[in-house]
Structures are given as C-alpha cells and as structure tokens.
C-alpha cells in the first residue's frame, strides 16, 4: 500500500506566539551560534596546518625534502578523508537519532560529541590519533543541520521557516570571519593545541546554555506551527516508509546536485584568483571576504523572500519555488567565468562579482530547500529526511570532486556549465516529483 503523510505544517495560518514573540528568535540565535561553532571546529585543522609540518609523526621533518612533503600531504589527506566519510555516515544516523530523541536531547548529544572530539585533537600524537579525532568530529557535526532544521519546524510557522533557516545558516559564513583571527591569536600565544581547546570549549559552553534553556516546556506554549504536533506522543514514521515518498527523492536529488557546487566555489576560488590574476592568499583575502559576506546576505535574503511571498497571500508552493527559481537563475552567470579571465586579464573584480552572486544565490537556494522538508513531512520525520538528503549531498560532492580533478584542467567550461545548470536542473526535477508543494488537500509527500 502507498503511504501518505498527512498535510499539516504548510497549510496553517500565521499567528503570533502565545509566549513572547521574541522567544522563537532567541532559539534561532542559539541555532546560529551552534552553526558558527560547528564550522569553526571544522576549520581549525586547516588553519593550523602549517604548524603541523614540524610534527615528526606527520611525516614532515625540518629538512622539508620532497619525499617527506609527499608523505605529509598523504597523511593530511587521509585525515581529511576520515572527516568526510564520518560526516556522510553521521548524516544518515544523526537525522534518525534527533527524530527519536527529540530536538533538545538530540542536539545536545551531537554538539557534546563534536565539542569533545574537537578538543581531543589537542591530545593526539599520531596520524591515527588525528584520524580518530577527525572521524568523531564528523560523526558529531553531522547532527547540526538535522537538529537545527527540526527546531525551526517546531518553533516557526511556514511563512518564517526559510527566513529563520537563512539566519542560522549564515553562521557558516560568520565562522570565516571569527575563526582565522581567533586561531591566529591563540596559537601565537599558546600553540596549536590551544586552538582546538578554545573552539571545542565554546561548544561545551553552548551545550550548558542549551541544557539550561527550557526548550520543550516553552515550545508547548509557543506558536503551534503544526496543529497536530504533540511533542510527547509523536508517531515515528518507519524509516522504510520514508523511501516510498517522492519528497524524499526530490530533496535528496537537489542536495546531490547543488551541494557539490558550493564546495567547488569555496575550494576553487583561491586557486582561480592565483592562477588567473596572480593573487596570493594575502592579496586574495579581501575578494574572498566579499564572497563570504555576499553569501550571508543571500542566505538571509533568500529566506525572507519566500516568506514575504507567502505572507502576501501566495501559496507555500508558489513562495518556495519562486525563491528557488530566482536563486537558480542568479547562478547561471557562472557560465561566463572562464571567459572573464580573457576579457579582464588584470581585473579580478568582474569574476569576483559573479562568484559573489552565485554564492549568495546558493545560500538562498539552500535555506529554501531545507524548508521544503517541513512542508512535505511531519516534524517527527524532518531530521531523518534532512540526514538522508545531506548524505546524498556528500556522495554528490565526492563524485563532483573526482570530475573536477579529472577534467578541469582540460575542460574548465564543462565544469562551470555543470555548476551553472545544476540548480535549474534540480528545480525541474523537484517540480516533476513534487508539483504541489504543501498545498491543502494534497499529501505532503506524494508516493511512488
């Protein structure tokens, strides 16, 4: 028998909270801080990487000969791979864990694991030790987005979910401005071990605040974003039944197509500026900051846009897909980037402007795509779907990384065509699988 999930969240009308209207924004602030800490913990290793060269067990001695450099690069690469594998596995498990344990306990467990794992980097003395610490960091950090999206589902009506998601999602960009100077200061004063202890302890501080905050009690008196939601007696959707829902495949395909593009922008940008315009990291710093700042604006603005359309009387289907379409169209100019180097050989800013627009559009796309999950599934399944989709994004990222490594040097236009067209293609697939997102009298997740 096909399984239908009863419509709920997307069809409710907007109403102010019965508690303080600022309470839900306080929760959003906690989610923003957690996401910022999440990405800070993730980035510390790359920031202290030059200091690891002097560690004998990393295979890089003071002579710095070519053989040792190769060994160091291999060891460092293996450590990074351990995080990527664990993050993909963790996404599959963390979403289900958060749905079963509830948002407060599930989020607490996730940040507790990743904070301790981050601090654990300071106490390892081998490549294997770094691999284990990095693996545990990936397992813990995988719980951030499933828990945060579930929290926005529980606290915000559909009109505001994408906006709230855009706000806390911008914490990923905020970490870029905070982590480098903080890590530089701490390592200069106390060494690289202290950098991991500093950011990890910030996670533990957040954990204490989260545990003190009466999340569940205040949630019961807050805006009823889902009229049929009972936090104490939610029915857990069997995992297997989720795979009979078109919405799961629509979300996962979109993540698999577009998540890799975001990481490509971030990893390729410094290399692009160096190879095409001769900018070293010191001179590329300002352009990179501009790209990150624009992506934060896109994250918040994209979330606001869909909510504004819904509040003005449009359906959830129209509001979400209007914002997704606009973001998808704003990515298309990346198709021009290979030509910009020839058109403006000494001026990097036209290319930076295109990268900035694409990064902002991706973040606007991302916060709206995350919000579609709560439009299609009950709160008791949101984290599970987010986790499955995130794992699909990780697999897509690995595949796209291989494509870039294999073909970019010979066919850069092909890579940018794939990046530019990924969003409109994803949206077309999403529209085919879920033509009536969140409309009343329609099941939230059409069956297949």
Secondary structure, DSSP 8 states (H G I E B T S, - for coil): --------GGG------SS-TTHHHHHHHHHHHHHHHHHHHHHHHHHHHHHHTT-GGGT--TT--HHHHHHHHHHHHHHHHHHHHHHHHHHHHHHHHHHHH-HHHHHHHHHHHHHHHHHHGGG--SHHHHHHHHHHHHHHHTHHHHHHHHHHHHHS-HHHHHHHHHHHHTHHHHHHHHHHHHHHHHHHHH-HHHHHHHHHHHHHHHHHHHHHS-HHHHHHTS--SSTT--TTT-----HHHHTTBHHHHHHHHHHHHHHHHHHHHHHHHHHHHHHHH---HHHHHHHHHHHHHHHHHHHHHHHHHHHHHHHTT--HHHHHHHHHHHHHHHHGGGGGHHHHHHHSTT--HHHHHHHHHHHHHHHHHHHHHHHHHHHHS-HHHHHHHHHHHHHHHHHHHHHHHHHHHHHTTT-HHHHHHHHHHHHHHHHHHHHHH-TTTT-TTS-SS-B-
